[in-house]
């Protein structure tokens, strides 16, 4: 059970780090002036990460309950 908690914490830290990275990519791209390509790229990355996050939440629900 201790190992499962460690895995859940690692997933949460990864998701937080990826959201921060997407935020900074979007801000820096907006400052440079590449609004449209950066926004298209970050929407794609966010969609992929949300799918990854949903899959990990479903896996945690299956393992815990």
C-alpha positions as CSV (number, residue, x, y, z in Angstrom):
1,X,0.0,0.0,0.0
2,X,2.9,2.3,0.7
3,X,4.2,1.8,-2.8
4,X,0.8,2.7,-4.3
5,X,0.8,6.0,-2.4
6,X,4.3,6.7,-3.8
7,X,3.0,6.0,-7.3
8,X,0.0,8.3,-6.9
9,X,2.2,11.1,-5.5
10,X,4.6,10.7,-8.5
11,X,1.7,10.9,-11.0
12,X,0.3,14.0,-9.3
13,X,3.8,15.7,-9.3
14,X,4.2,14.8,-13.0
15,X,0.8,16.3,-13.9
16,X,1.5,19.5,-12.0
17,X,4.9,19.9,-13.7
18,X,3.5,19.3,-17.1
19,X,0.8,22.0,-16.5
20,X,3.4,24.5,-15.5
21,X,5.6,23.7,-18.5
22,X,2.6,24.2,-20.8
23,X,1.8,27.5,-19.1
24,X,5.3,28.8,-19.6
25,X,5.5,27.7,-23.2
26,X,2.2,29.5,-23.8
27,X,3.4,32.7,-22.0
28,X,6.8,32.8,-23.7
29,X,5.3,32.1,-27.1
30,X,2.8,34.9,-26.6
31,X,5.6,37.3,-25.7
32,X,7.6,36.4,-28.8
33,X,4.5,36.7,-31.0
34,X,3.9,33.1,-32.1
35,X,0.4,33.1,-30.7
36,X,-1.4,30.7,-33.1
37,X,1.3,28.0,-33.5
38,X,2.0,27.9,-29.8
39,X,-1.7,27.8,-28.9
40,X,-2.3,24.9,-31.3
41,X,0.7,23.0,-29.9
42,X,-0.4,23.6,-26.3
43,X,-4.0,22.5,-27.0
44,X,-2.6,19.3,-28.5
45,X,-0.3,18.7,-25.5
46,X,-3.1,19.5,-23.0
47,X,-5.5,17.1,-24.8
48,X,-2.9,14.3,-24.6
49,X,-2.1,15.0,-20.9
50,X,-5.8,15.2,-20.0
51,X,-6.3,11.8,-21.6
52,X,-3.2,10.5,-19.6
53,X,-4.6,12.0,-16.4
54,X,-8.0,10.4,-16.9
55,X,-6.4,7.1,-17.6
56,X,-4.3,7.3,-14.5
57,X,-7.3,8.3,-12.4
58,X,-9.3,5.3,-13.7
59,X,-6.4,3.0,-12.9
60,X,-6.2,4.4,-9.4
61,X,-9.9,3.9,-8.9
62,X,-9.6,0.3,-10.1
63,X,-6.6,-0.4,-7.8
64,X,-8.0,1.3,-4.7
65,X,-11.7,0.4,-4.8
